[in-house]
Amino acid sequence: MIPRLDESFVALAMAPVEMDALWEEGWRHFGPVFYRYTKAEAGGGPKRVMPLRVDLSRFAPSKSQRRVLRRNADLDVRVQSPVLDAERRALFDAHHMRFTDNVPNSLDDFLGPAPALLPCRTVEVAAYAHGRLVAASYLDVGCRSASSIYAMFDPAESRRSLGIATMLWEIGHAKCHGFAHYYPGYCFHEPTSFDYKRAFAGTEWFDWRGAWRPLEP
């Protein structure tokens, strides 16, 4: 059955296996609010939502993605417990100025009032240049899958392609733990600025009828 537009519920705690099942049905969450929707306003008009996931057994970085990893080999990348502090709020404030459409309000919109209150296990993938935080992303961890919540980076470091790099580091973390799938979030059937999420080998899309289908180039 195709879900209703703006279908949502609130949950304060979910087991890892329950998170796997929700992601498989197109659900995501910000803080304790779980949601899924088939249409959204983006890029100046209505768009048809396309949930994505990467079959990690079929993933291998492309030539350009390997270049991104080499370009950022000098960074200190850490997987750690998420925190909300002044450094991360400043990074968010700098990052969100890049957007002109669907501009996020604050990091709290994605992590809720405090990381300790998130309904499932979440880790932060943080990248440091000489001790300075230049990128951070937040990754939910289930039993057999992982799902990206949000990523941000310093616009002054745009040459590093840190939006792609954070996804590759998250994928690497998921593969190291033997997970089957990585969920990078939503894209759209129509062209938008989110199309970079399509460029990962093994990507599939959810047809809202219960089936995941290979994403054609």
C-alpha positions, 0 to 999 in steps of 0.5 A: 500500500502506498503510504499517506502523505506526511505519515508520521509517529513518535517513538522514544526507543526502538530496538536495532531490528525494529530500525532495520524494518522501518528503514526497509519500509521507507521510514526516517526520523529526526529526533523522536519523530518518525516520518515518510512521505511520497511527495515534497516541495523541492527545487521550486516545485512538487517532487516525487520522493525516492527513498534510497539505499545501497546494497553494500555487497555490491558497493565499490567506490568509483574512480572519482570517489577514490579521488575524494578519499585520497584528497581527504587522507590527511584528515583525522576521521573519528567515529564517536558518540554524538554531541551538541556543542558550540563547535558543531553549532557553529559548523552547522550555521556555516554549512546551512548558509549554502542552502536556498531551498528547504533551509534547515533551522538548527542541528536540533531539528535532526538530533532532537533536544539532546543526542542522549534522547535519540530513539536508537543508537547513533554515532557521529563521523567527525573529520578534523584538520589539525584539530579543527572540526571540518565535517560531521555526519550522524549515522543511525546504527541498526542490527543489519543496516545503517542510515544517515541522518544529516551531514555538514561541513565547512564551506571553506573546505569545499574543494575536499568534496566533504559531502561525498566524503562523509557518505563514503566514511559512513559506508566504510563504517557500515561495511566494517560492521558487516551490515547489508544496507546503507540508507543515505536518505531521500532523493527524487524522481525529478532532477534536484541538487540531491542527485549526488546520492545516486552516484554510488554503486549498488544503489536501490530505490523504494517503489512505495509498494514494498519493493526495492529496485536497482537504480538505473543510471 
